[in-house]
Amino acid sequence: MSKLTLSVDERVVSRAKRYAQQRGISVSQIVETYLAAVADPSPSSKQKTPILHSIRGSLAKADLSQYRKHLAAKYR
């Protein structure tokens, strides 16, 4: 395991620590997950971003005809 020194705004660090604590992980784990995703952006990457993971499947039951009607009305 390598050690990395970063310069980050104090407010960002504070928010990151709260975020990590709420999720029961460390800031180091957050940074490592992010760097792994950036270093290997392929779709087959085993590291998933938290946001994408949280919305996965949210449109599985979406009514496409309703969406098309919405778009038709919006762009008249």
Buried (B, 14 or more C-beta within 10 A) or exposed (E): EEEEEEEEEEEEEEEBEEEBEEEEBEBEEBBBBEEEBEEEEEEEEEBEEBEEEEEEEEEEEEEEEEEEEEEEEEEE
